[in-house]
Amino acid sequence: MPTPVHRFTADARRILTLAWPVIVGQLAVLAFGTLDTVLLARHATADLAALAVGGSAYIIVFIGLMGVVTAVSPIVGRLHGAGRHAEAGRQLWQALWLAGGLTGIGALALLWPDALLRASRLSPALDTQVRTYLAWLALALPAALGFAAFRGFSNAISRPRVVMRLQLGGLALKAPLAWALVGGVPALGVPALGITGCGISTVVAFWAQALAAIWLARRDPQHHRHALGARGAWRPDPAALKALLRLGIPMGAGIAVEITGFAAMALFIARLGETAVAGHQIATNLVGLLFMLPLGLSHGTAALVAQRIGAQDLADARRIGHHGLLLALGLALLAGGAVWLLRGPIVGLYTDRPDVAAAALPLLSWVLVFHAVDAVQTLTAFVLRAWHVALLPMGVYLLAVWGVGLGGGQWLAFGADGGATAAGAWLARWPADWQGARGFWIASTAGLGLAAVTLTLLQWRVTRRAAARVAG
């Protein structure tokens, strides 16, 4: 009889088999932002600040819409586990229809971003740069959402390597293009476009990925059993679209609250000046690199859980979810500790400007705790979605991320101005470096910690009920 250690080892191996291609692929995606950050950090501080604000505004729009589209993943995972492959293929078509409809909403928000940028109080020059960047990203949005549907489908059927190869190909295309357009190539007559060059290169890379995914879906023999080209498979199905929206809207809202609570920090930190927001951009990018590890583990764990639910093996689904949580927490502590110890040399790789480095380093003093609680809340949220539980997590994120994280961060960062209010007088007794940009990071860590504890308890309750049904 297998021991608990043997079971954990076996489940960890199953999770990691699906997780590592997701990690590599998502690192390639994050490398888009890392590449832009490094190129602009050496080009102009103003352009880097525009990237921080514009990138955060884009994330606020894109992530919520992507969350709705990727509701296809837990649905397809269950169908795949039950052996209903043709039905799983039809779900991809419904996700693509949904992506097309949501593109219009997102493009409007990016082309007219006044509501997104109001909190930043940007200078006229910086405001113009941000709006130009967002206009280019509006052109990339249809490809990004369509590819998100394909990614969710592929991960759910245990084929993440296909997505990984396409994401690496997109990075291979973007890297030389961004390098040429940001700094210019005088010998070839290419002018230095700064942040506009980042936007153009992103559009080209995203559309190349999406078109390659379409070609692959039509040609790959592995997709034949999903009957993607069957007569009528492409037609909109109101019932299927309704099911996607029923799960996708709370999923998208929860993901949007989680991500935008962090992304919106840049919009508020922009009030502190270009150096502060540039330092925050470096810290954000580094934490984003770390996040790819628990994100990959979450995708792998959730795919296996959904497949086992579809196969009616609820005990296995429950055990995989718990083992995935332990694996994510352990690896997060190791990775976060390593980055915390080496944070000085790592920041030096981003910038050679002492003022920007000085703004980034204090923010990374929270990286170990931040990354650990972020890993826990991410994995538990993914596992709950596999169980089709999305509404309660959305409420948790509203309280923890927006209330504690963003609201508390604004209070810490700006509440002590002048000490004129009771809050200001109370905050004045705290260390000075708990104010400003660091205040947002402290509050965000506390908010994610609250979400991690609450969602872990919710996962335990949901899976315990499932176990009780099996026993009964």
C-alpha positions in Angstrom: 0.0 0.0 0.0 1.5 3.4 -1.0 2.6 5.6 1.9 1.7 9.3 2.2 5.2 10.2 1.0 4.9 8.0 -2.0 1.5 9.4 -2.9 2.8 13.0 -2.5 5.8 12.1 -4.7 3.6 10.5 -7.4 1.2 13.5 -7.4 4.0 16.0 -7.5 5.5 14.2 -10.5 2.1 14.4 -12.3 1.7 18.0 -11.5 5.2 19.0 -12.5 4.8 17.1 -15.8 2.0 19.5 -16.7 3.4 22.5 -14.8 6.9 22.9 -16.3 5.7 23.8 -19.9 3.3 26.3 -18.4 6.1 27.8 -16.4 8.4 28.1 -19.4 5.7 29.4 -21.6 4.5 32.0 -19.0 8.1 33.0 -18.5 8.3 33.7 -22.2 5.2 35.9 -21.9 6.6 37.7 -18.9 9.8 38.2 -20.8 7.9 40.5 -23.1 7.5 42.9 -20.2 11.0 42.2 -18.9 12.5 42.9 -22.3 10.5 46.1 -22.5 11.5 47.1 -19.0 15.2 46.6 -19.6 15.2 48.3 -23.0 13.3 51.3 -21.7 15.3 51.5 -18.4 18.4 52.1 -20.5 16.5 54.3 -23.0 14.7 56.9 -20.9 13.2 57.0 -17.4 10.1 58.8 -18.7 9.5 55.9 -21.1 9.9 53.4 -18.3 7.4 55.3 -16.2 5.0 55.3 -19.1 5.4 51.5 -19.5 4.7 51.0 -15.7 1.4 53.0 -16.0 0.4 51.9 -19.4 1.2 48.2 -18.7 -0.8 48.4 -15.5 -3.8 49.9 -17.3 -3.6 47.2 -20.0 -3.4 44.5 -17.3 -6.5 45.9 -15.6 -8.5 45.6 -18.9 -7.0 42.3 -20.2 -6.9 40.1 -17.1 -10.6 40.3 -16.3 -11.6 39.6 -19.9 -9.0 36.7 -20.1 -10.4 35.2 -16.9 -13.9 35.0 -18.5 -12.5 33.4 -21.6 -10.4 30.8 -19.7 -13.4 29.5 -17.9 -13.2 27.1 -20.9 -10.3 25.3 -19.0 -12.2 23.7 -16.1 -15.1 22.9 -18.3 -13.0 21.2 -20.9 -10.9 19.5 -18.2 -14.0 17.7 -16.9 -15.2 16.7 -20.4 -11.7 15.4 -21.2 -11.6 13.4 -18.0 -15.0 11.9 -18.9 -13.8 11.0 -22.4 -16.2 13.4 -24.2 -13.6 14.8 -26.6 -15.9 16.2 -29.3 -17.9 18.1 -26.7 -14.6 19.5 -25.4 -13.7 20.7 -29.0 -17.0 22.5 -29.3 -16.2 24.4 -26.1 -13.1 25.9 -27.7 -15.2 27.4 -30.4 -17.6 28.9 -27.8 -14.6 30.4 -26.0 -13.4 32.0 -29.2 -16.9 33.5 -29.9 -16.8 34.9 -26.3 -13.3 36.3 -26.9 -14.5 38.1 -30.0 -17.3 39.7 -28.1 -15.2 40.8 -25.2 -12.6 42.3 -27.5 -14.9 45.2 -28.3 -15.3 46.1 -24.6 -11.6 45.9 -24.0 -10.6 47.9 -27.1 -12.9 50.7 -26.1 -11.4 50.9 -22.6 -7.8 51.0 -24.1 -8.6 53.6 -26.8 -10.4 55.9 -24.3 -8.5 55.2 -21.0 -9.5 58.4 -19.1 -11.1 56.3 -16.3 -8.0 54.1 -16.0 -5.6 57.0 -15.9 -7.5 59.5 -13.7 -5.8 58.3 -10.4 -2.3 58.7 -11.9 -2.3 62.5 -12.3 0.2 62.2 -15.1 2.1 65.1 -16.7 0.8 66.0 -20.2 3.9 64.5 -21.8 3.7 61.2 -19.9 -0.1 61.0 -20.5 0.5 61.2 -24.3 3.1 58.4 -24.2 0.8 56.2 -22.2 -2.2 56.7 -24.5 -0.1 56.0 -27.6 1.1 52.7 -26.0 -2.4 51.7 -25.1 -3.7 52.4 -28.6 -1.1 49.9 -30.0 -2.1 47.3 -27.3 -5.8 47.7 -28.4 -4.7 46.2 -31.7 -3.1 43.3 -30.0 -6.1 42.5 -27.7 -8.1 40.3 -30.2 -5.1 38.1 -30.7 -4.3 38.0 -27.0 -7.9 36.9 -26.0 -8.1 34.4 -28.8 -4.8 32.8 -27.8 -6.0 32.7 -24.2 -8.9 30.5 -25.2 -6.5 28.2 -27.1 -4.2 28.1 -24.1 -7.0 27.3 -21.7 -8.2 24.5 -23.9 -4.7 23.0 -24.5 -3.8 23.0 -20.8 -7.1 21.4 -19.9 -6.4 18.4 -22.2 -2.8 18.0 -20.9 -1.1 19.5 -23.9 0.7 22.6 -22.4 3.9 21.9 -24.5 2.1 23.1 -27.6 1.3 26.4 -26.0 4.8 26.7 -24.6 6.4 26.4 -28.1 4.1 29.1 -29.5 4.9 31.4 -26.6 8.6 30.9 -27.1 8.2 31.6 -30.8 6.4 34.8 -30.0 9.3 35.9 -27.8 11.8 35.0 -30.4 10.0 37.3 -32.8 9.4 40.2 -30.4 13.0 40.4 -28.9 14.9 41.6 -32.0 12.0 43.7 -33.2 11.6 45.5 -29.8 15.4 46.0 -29.6 15.4 47.6 -33.1 12.3 49.8 -32.6 13.0 51.0 -29.0 16.6 52.2 -29.5 16.5 52.5 -33.3 19.0 51.3 -35.9 20.4 54.3 -37.7 22.3 52.2 -40.2 19.0 50.8 -41.4 17.1 54.0 -41.2 15.0 52.8 -38.2 14.3 55.7 -35.7 14.3 55.3 -31.9 10.6 55.0 -31.0 10.9 54.3 -27.3 7.7 52.9 -25.7 5.9 53.0 -29.1 8.4 50.5 -30.3 7.4 48.2 -27.4 3.8 48.5 -28.5 4.4 47.7 -32.1 6.6 44.7 -31.4 3.9 43.3 -29.0 1.2 43.6 -31.7 3.3 41.7 -34.2 4.3 39.0 -31.7 0.7 38.4 -30.4 -0.8 38.1 -33.8 1.9 35.8 -35.0 1.1 33.5 -31.9 -2.6 33.6 -32.6 -2.3 32.8 -36.3 0.2 29.9 -35.5 -2.3 28.5 -33.0 -5.1 28.5 -35.7 -2.8 26.7 -38.1 -1.8 24.2 -35.5 -5.4 23.5 -34.4 -6.3 22.7 -38.0 -3.2 20.5 -38.8 -2.3 18.8 -35.5 -3.4 15.1 -35.6 -3.8 15.2 -31.8 -6.8 17.5 -32.2 -8.7 15.2 -34.6 -10.6 13.5 -31.8 -11.9 16.9 -30.7 -13.6 17.3 -34.1 -12.8 21.0 -34.3 -13.6 20.9 -38.1 -16.8 18.9 -37.7 -19.9 20.3 -39.4 -21.6 22.9 -37.2 -18.9 22.7 -34.4 -18.0 26.3 -34.9 -21.6 27.7 -34.5 -22.5 29.7 -31.4 -24.3 27.6 -28.8 -26.3 29.7 -26.5 -26.4 27.1 -23.8 -22.7 26.5 -23.9 -22.0 30.3 -23.9 -24.3 30.7 -20.9 -22.4 28.0 -19.0 -19.1 29.7 -19.9 -20.4 33.1 -18.7 -21.9 31.6 -15.5 -18.5 30.3 -14.5 -16.4 32.9 -16.4 -17.9 36.1 -15.0 -17.0 35.4 -11.4 -13.7 33.8 -12.5 -12.9 36.9 -14.5 -14.0 39.3 -11.8 -12.0 37.4 -9.2 -8.9 37.4 -11.3 -9.4 41.0 -12.2 -9.7 42.1 -8.6 -6.6 40.1 -7.7 -4.4 41.4 -10.5 -5.8 44.9 -10.8 -5.4 45.4 -7.1 -1.7 45.0 -7.7 -1.5 46.6 -11.1 -3.4 49.7 -9.8 -0.5 50.3 -7.4 1.5 51.7 -10.3 -1.3 54.2 -11.0 -1.2 55.5 -7.5 2.6 55.3 -7.1 2.8 57.5 -10.2 1.9 60.4 -8.0 5.2 60.0 -6.2 7.2 60.8 -9.4 9.0 59.0 -12.3 11.8 57.5 -10.1 9.3 56.0 -7.6 7.2 54.4 -10.3 10.3 53.2 -12.3 11.6 51.5 -9.1 8.1 49.9 -8.6 8.1 48.7 -12.2 11.4 46.8 -11.6 10.1 45.2 -8.4 6.8 44.3 -10.1 8.6 42.7 -13.0 10.8 40.6 -10.6 7.9 39.5 -8.5 6.1 38.6 -11.7 9.0 36.4 -12.7 8.7 34.6 -9.4 4.9 34.2 -9.8 5.4 32.0 -12.9 6.3 29.1 -10.7 3.1 28.9 -8.6 1.1 29.9 -11.7 2.4 26.8 -13.6 1.8 24.6 -10.6 -1.7 26.0 -10.3 -2.5 25.2 -14.0 -1.1 21.7 -13.7 -2.9 21.0 -10.4 -6.2 22.4 -11.6 -6.1 20.5 -14.9 -5.6 17.2 -13.0 -8.3 18.0 -10.5 -10.8 18.8 -13.2 -10.0 15.7 -15.1 -10.4 13.5 -12.0 -13.7 15.1 -11.2 -14.8 14.4 -14.8 -13.7 10.8 -14.3 -15.8 10.6 -11.1 -12.7 10.0 -8.9 -13.3 12.6 -6.3 -11.0 11.2 -3.8 -8.0 11.5 -6.2 -9.1 15.0 -7.1 -9.2 16.0 -3.5 -5.7 14.5 -2.7 -4.1 16.1 -5.8 -5.4 19.5 -4.7 -3.9 19.2 -1.3 -0.6 17.9 -2.6 -0.4 20.7 -5.1 -0.8 23.3 -2.3 2.1 21.8 -0.3 4.3 21.7 -3.4 3.5 25.3 -4.3 4.2 26.6 -0.8 7.5 24.7 -0.5 8.9 25.8 -3.8 7.7 29.4 -3.2 9.6 29.6 0.0 12.8 28.4 -1.7 12.5 30.7 -4.7 11.4 33.7 -2.6 14.3 33.2 -0.1 16.9 33.0 -2.9 15.7 36.2 -4.6 15.5 38.0 -1.2 19.1 37.1 -0.5 20.3 38.2 -4.0 18.0 41.2 -4.5 20.9 43.7 -4.8 22.7 42.1 -7.7 19.4 41.2 -9.3 18.2 44.8 -9.3 21.6 45.8 -10.8 20.8 43.7 -13.8 17.8 46.0 -14.5 19.3 49.4 -14.1 22.6 51.2 -13.6 20.9 54.3 -12.2 21.4 54.5 -8.4 18.2 56.5 -7.8 16.0 53.9 -9.5 17.8 51.0 -7.8 17.4 52.8 -4.4 13.6 53.1 -5.1 13.3 49.4 -6.0 15.4 47.7 -3.3 13.2 48.6 -0.2 10.1 47.1 -2.0 11.8 43.8 -2.4 12.4 43.4 1.3 8.9 41.9 1.5 9.4 39.4 -1.4 9.7 36.2 0.7 6.4 36.6 2.6 4.7 38.2 -0.4 5.6 35.3 -2.8 4.7 32.6 -0.3 1.2 33.9 0.4 0.7 34.7 -3.3 1.6 31.1 -4.2 -0.9 29.7 -1.7 -3.8 31.9 -2.7 -3.2 31.4 -6.4 -3.2 27.6 -6.2 -6.2 27.4 -4.0 -8.1 29.7 -6.3 -7.3 27.5 -9.4 -8.3 24.3 -7.6 -11.6 25.9 -6.5 -12.3 26.8 -10.1 -11.8 23.2 -11.1 -14.6 22.4 -8.6 -16.6 25.2 -10.3 -16.4 27.4 -7.2 -15.7 30.9 -8.3 -18.3 33.3 -6.7 -17.0 33.1 -3.1 -13.4 33.5 -4.1 -14.4 36.7 -5.9 -15.8 38.1 -2.7 -12.7 37.1 -0.8 -10.6 39.0 -3.4 -12.8 42.1 -3.1 -12.2 42.3 0.6 -8.5 41.1 0.8 -7.0 42.6 -2.3 -9.0 45.8 -2.9 -10.0 46.5 0.7 -6.9 45.5 2.6 -4.3 45.6 -0.2 -5.2 48.6 -2.3 -7.2 50.6 0.3 -4.7 49.9 3.1 -1.8 50.7 0.7 -3.3 54.1 -0.2 -3.8 54.8 3.5 -0.2 53.9 4.4 1.3 55.7 1.4 -0.7 59.0 1.5 -2.7 59.0 4.8 0.0 60.7 6.8 0.4 63.7 4.6 0.9 66.7 6.9 -0.4 64.7 9.9 -3.5 66.9 9.7 -6.0 64.0 10.2 -6.3 61.4 13.0 -5.1 58.8 10.6 -2.1 61.0 9.6 -1.2 61.6 13.2 -1.3 57.8 13.9 0.7 56.9 10.9 3.3 59.5 11.7 4.5 57.3 14.5 5.3 54.5 12.1 8.7 54.3 10.4 9.0 56.7 7.5 9.9 54.0 5.0 6.5 52.4 5.7 5.0 55.3 3.7 5.2 56.0 0.0 5.5 53.1 -2.4 6.6 50.7 0.3 3.2 51.2 2.1 1.5 49.7 -0.9 3.7 46.6 -0.8 3.1 46.1 2.9 -0.6 46.3 2.6 -0.7 44.1 -0.5 1.3 41.4 1.3 -1.3 41.6 4.2 -4.2 41.4 1.7 -2.8 38.4 -0.1 -2.1 36.7 3.3 -5.8 37.1 4.2 -6.8 35.7 0.8 -4.4 32.7 1.2 -5.8 31.7 4.6 -9.5 32.2 3.6 -9.2 30.3 0.3 -7.3 27.5 1.9 -10.1 27.0 4.4 -12.7 27.2 1.6 -10.8 24.5 -0.4 -10.7 22.3 2.6 -14.5 22.7 3.1 -15.3 22.1 -0.6 -13.2 19.0 -0.9 -14.3 17.6 2.5 -17.9 17.8 1.3 -16.8 15.9 -1.9 -15.2 13.2 0.2 -18.3 12.9 2.3 -20.4 12.4 -0.9 -18.0 9.6 -1.9 -18.2 8.0 1.6 -22.0 8.2 1.5 
